[in-house]
């Protein structure tokens, strides 16, 4: 079924939403983390993870156009008759999105708090407050404002690109390892694994398939170019910001690394500009991720792969229960979690998801199999590197993630069986 007449998102809107979905929270939250791991090789870490994002974007578009349905990997797995796997991965993906929202809220609280010199409790309240505010906006039916998001993305990209170019113009390679020990070449692999969630976001467009003008023609070049642009932007920002702020300050204040770089560039004016950019960018990223994830949860519930309780909508046709639960979980994690742990847990969830999407695309392709095959190989390498890092540095976090996966695999059928039986008894 053609979607050309139904869609209202043109090429520019799709490009901006894809780029904004990645950059909106990505670079603001992960720059300090990747510099701490990879130091002078941070730029290479972004390049390596970009080499997963690009074939994954191809695979997402190929499969979305092939099946002509919105819903992302859940729909892809259903179409190849892997229903049980679809349900398990859908739960994992929702967890990944919750972690992502929590990271964005965490970043929002820290950037705003730094600008006003607030204490740690106000920082937590800001993280909690922005999620609560966006939950209320979504419940009121005004959460998804594409034109507003596009404007925010445009300003955001201009600010980041300007900071990167300004920093590179002040070229000083010593800054890449200033105050710290240089890292070995292979640290770029570990650093890339730790911050892969920076490329999460473009796949949200697969949930908007019916709203895109002529997706068969426009979606592939638009999405690939958006991801490619973001890869280049991340590399430039990683180099430029470090040239301005120096490695040690960006690591010491990793929660607000870009504000530190902007302060070194323009003083208090730089802090104001970066705080406004970071605040709006992370808020927009929270909003779009919350909206899309709630609709994904509703769709999954309608297929009896989540309890039907999540299929409920309010008077504005908004999946209210999904939005409230997802927002509450994300806000809690933002308040009690640490940046590194949240980023790495989300990265593991998306590495797994992107690897599976590439696997499905490889199976379903008649030609160009090399593209998803490359995505599978890179996802596997980076995924193993992240697991190795977690084993060495955060074994408790890895055990927690493993426990959640086991609960999903073995507990999900029991939970669904009980809820379906209860619903039948109530009829």
N, C-alpha and C positions, 0 to 999 in steps of 0.2 A: 504493500500500500504506500503510495507516494505521500510525502509529508511537505512538499513544496508549498502548497496552498495553506496549510495549517500553521506552519512555523512563523514565528515573529522575531527570531534571533538571527540577524544577518551575520556576515563574515566578521565584521569588526567587533560585534558584540561577543561572538563565540571566542574570538582570539583574546579579547580583553578578559573575559571570564575565566578562560583556561589559564592565561598567564597570571591573573590575579589570584586564582585558586591556589597556585603554587607559591608565588612571591608574597602574597598577603600575610601569611604567618611564617613561611619558611625561613628566609634569610634572617629575619629579626630574632628568631628563636635558636638557630643552630650555629651561627657564625662562631661564637665563643667556644662552643662545644667542639667543633671540628678543629679549631686552631689549637685547643688544648691537647688534642690527640695527634694532629698531623703537622702543626707548626708551619714550616715553610712549604709543606706539601698540601696545604688546605685547598689550594686551587685545583690540584690534581684529584683530590677527594671528590670535589663537586663534579669534575669531568667524568670520573669513573661511574658515579651514581647516575649522571646524566646519560651514560651509555646503557643504563637499564631503562630509564624513563623514555628514551626515544623509541626503541622497539616496542615497549609496552604501550605507548600511545598509538603506534601503528596497529598493534594487536587489538586494542580496545575499539578503534574505529573500524577495522576490518570486520570484527565480530558484530558490532552494533549495526553496521550497514547490512551485513549478511542476514541477521535475524530480524532487522527492522523493528526492534523493540527497545524501549528504555528499561533500565534496571541493572545494567552492568554485569558483573561476574555471576550474580545469582541467576540471571536470565540465561547467560551463556551455558552454565552448567545444567540448567533445566533443559535447554534445547538439545544437549548431547546426552540426555537421559541419565544424568548423574545427580538425582534428586537429593539423596542423602548427603552427598558431598556439598551440594549447593546450600543446604540448610546449615551444615557445620561451618562452611566458609562465610556464609552470611552473618552468622553470629560473631565470628572472628573479625569480620570487616567492620561490623558495628562497634565492636570493642576498639578497633583501631581508630575509628572516627571519634569516639568518645575521648580517647587519649589525645588525639589531635586537637580537639576543641579545648581540652584542659591545658595543653601547651600554649595555645593562642591566648587563652585567658590569663595564664601565668605571665606571658610576655606583656600583655596589656597592663596588668597590674604593676609590673616592675618598671616599664618605661614611663608610665604616668607618675608613679611614686618617686622615681629618680628626679624627674623634672621639678617636683614640688618638695623634695627632700622629706618625704613621708617615712614613717617607721614601718617595720615589718607587718604589723597588724593591719595598718591601712592598706598596704600592698595586697594582703590577702582579701581584704574587704572589696578592693577595687576589682580583683579577679572574680570574686563572687558576684559583685554588682553588675558587671558587664554581661555575664551569662544570664543573670536574672532578667536584666532589661531586654535582652534579645529574645529570651523565651517569651516574655510578655508581648513583644512586638509580633512575634510569629503567631502567637495565639490569637492576636487581634486581626491577623490576616494581612499584615503589612510587612512581613519579614523579608520577602523576596522582591527587591527593587533593583532590577537589572541596570537601569540607567544610572542610579546612584552608585552601584558597585563599579560600573565602567568608569565613572568620573574619579572614584577613589583609586582605582587601578592606574589610571593615567597619571595622576599626581604622584602616586607611589613610585611608579617606574621612573619618572623624571627625577625625583629626589634621589633614588638609589643610583641611577646612572650618573648623575652629577657628582655624587659623593665618590663613586668609583673613579671617574675620570680625574677629579681633583686630587685624589690620593695618588693615582698613578703618575700624575704630573709632578708630584713631589717624590719621585723615585728614590728609594733608599733601601736596598736589599737587607741591610743590617736590621731593619725594623721587623723583618719576618721572624727573627729569632731573638729579638731584643728581650733580655732578662730571663731567657729560658734556654734549655739545652736543645740544640737542633735535633730533629727527629729523623729516623731512617726513611728511606724511600718507601718501603712497604707500609709505613704508617698511614699513607694515603688510603690504602685499602680498608684499614680498620676505621679510620676517620669517616670515610664515605659510608661504611656500614652503619656507623653510629647515628648518622644524620639523614638517612634516606628519606625520612618523612618530609624533608624539605621539598621533595618533588610530588608529594601527594597533592591532589587538587584538580589536576586536569581531567581525571577520570569522572569527576562529578558531572561533566558534560554528557556522559553516556546516560545519565538519568534525565537529561533534558532533550532527548532525541526528538520527541514529537513537537518540540518548540523551535527546532532549528530549521531555517529555510534551506531546502534542497540539500539535506545532509549527505546524500549519496555523492554529490559533486563537491560540496564545500568542506565537509568535516575533516577529511584526511589532510589536505594541505594546510588548513587553518590550524589544526591541533598540533601537527608536526612542527610547523613554523613557530608556534607559541612555545612549545617545549624547548626547541633549539635556541630560541632567544633567551629563555630563562637560564639555560645551561651557561650561555656566554655571560649573561648578567651576573650570575652567581660567581663565576670565576673572576670577573673584573672587580666585584665588590670584595671578595675575599682578599685580593691583592691590594686594592686601593684603600680599604678600611685599615688593614694592618700597617700600611705605609704611614697612615696618619696617626693611629693610636698606639702602635707597637704591640708586639705579641703578648707580653705579660699583662698590661692593663686590660686587654680584651679578654684574656683568660680569667683574670681576677674578677672582672665584672661581666662575666659571660652572659648574664641575664639581660644586659643592656649594652652589648658590645657596640652596636651601631651608634648609640648616643655618645659613647666615649669617643669614637672616631669623629663624629660630627662636632663634638665639643673641642677637640684638638684642631679641627679645621676652621671653625667659625665662632668659637667661644659659646657664650650663652645663646646667641642667635642660632647656632647649630643645634643646641639641645632643644630649643623651641620647635624648629623645623622638623627634627627627627621624632620628637614626641608626638607631634600632630600626625606625621606620616605613619608612625608605628601604631598609634592609637586607632586611627581610622582603618588602617590595613588589617590589623589583627581583629578588630571588631567586625569588619566585613567578612573576613575569613571564618570567624565563629558563626556568623549569621548564615552564610551560604552552606557551610558544612552541617550545621544544625538542621536547617531546612531540608537539605537533600537526604540526610541520614534518617530523619523522621519519616519522610516519604518512602524511603527504602524499607524501613521497619514496618510501615503500614502495608506495603506491597507484600513483604515476606509473610506477615501475619495473615493476609488475605489468602495465601497459599498454604496456610496451616503449618508453616515452618517457624513461626513465633506464636506464642499464646494469642488468641483472638482479641484479648484485651487491648492489644496494641493497634488493632484495626479501627478503633473508635475515632470519630472526627467530631469537632464542635460545630456550632452554627455557621462558622466561616469556612467550613469544609477543610479544616486544618487538623492533622493527626495530633490532637492535643495531648493525649496520654504519652505518646512517643516523645514529643518535644519536652514535656515536663520531666520524664524519667531520664532521658539522655542529658538534658541540661543539668539536672541535679547531680548525676554521676560525674559529669565533666567538672562542674564547679567544685565538688568535693575533692576530686583528684588535684585540681589546680591549687587548692588551699593546702593540702597535706603533702603533695608530692614534691620531688626535686626535679629540676629541669632536665638533667642528664638522663635520669631513669625514665621519665615520661617520654622523652624524645626517642630513646633506644627501644622501648617497648612498642611504641607506635611504628617505628621503622621496621621492626621484625614482622609485625602484622601486615604491613604493606609490601614488604619483600616477598612474603609468602603469597599474597594475593596477586601481585604482578607476575610472579613466576608461573602461577596456575593459569592466568589469562594468556600468557605467551604459549603455554603448553596447549591450551585449547585452540589457539590460533594456528599453531603448528599442525595440529590434527586436522583442522578444518580447511587448511589452505591447499590449493591445487598448484600454486606457484608462489614464489618469493618465500619459501619456507625458511630460508636462511635468516630472515629478519627476526621472526619469533624464536628461532633456534638460538640466535645470539642472545636474545633477551633471557632465555632459559639458563644459558651458561653463566651469564653475568649475574643474574639473580641468585643462582646457586653459590657462586664464588663469594659474593658480598654477604649473602645470608650466613654461610659458614664462618666468615670472618666476624660477623656480629655475634654469633653464638660463642665463638672462641673468646671474644672480648668479654662477654657476659660471664662466661665460666671463670675467667681470670679475675675480673674486677667486681662483678655484681652477681655472684652465684645465687643469692637469695631472690633477686629479681627474676633470674632465669627460672628458678624453681617455681616461683609464683606464676609466671607465664605458662610454664608447662602444666601446672595444676589446673589453670583455667582452661587450657586446651583439652585436657582429659575430661574435665567437667562438661565441656561443650560436646565432645564426641560421645561420651557415655551417659551423661545426664540429660542431654537435650531430648532424646527419644522418650525418656521417662516423663519429663516435664510436659512435653506435648501430649503424650498419651493421657496424662492426668487431666490436663486442661480440656482436651476434646471430650473426655468422658464426663467431666463436670458440666460442660456446655450441653451435651446430649441429655443429661439428667435434668437440666433446668428447662428443657423444651416442653 
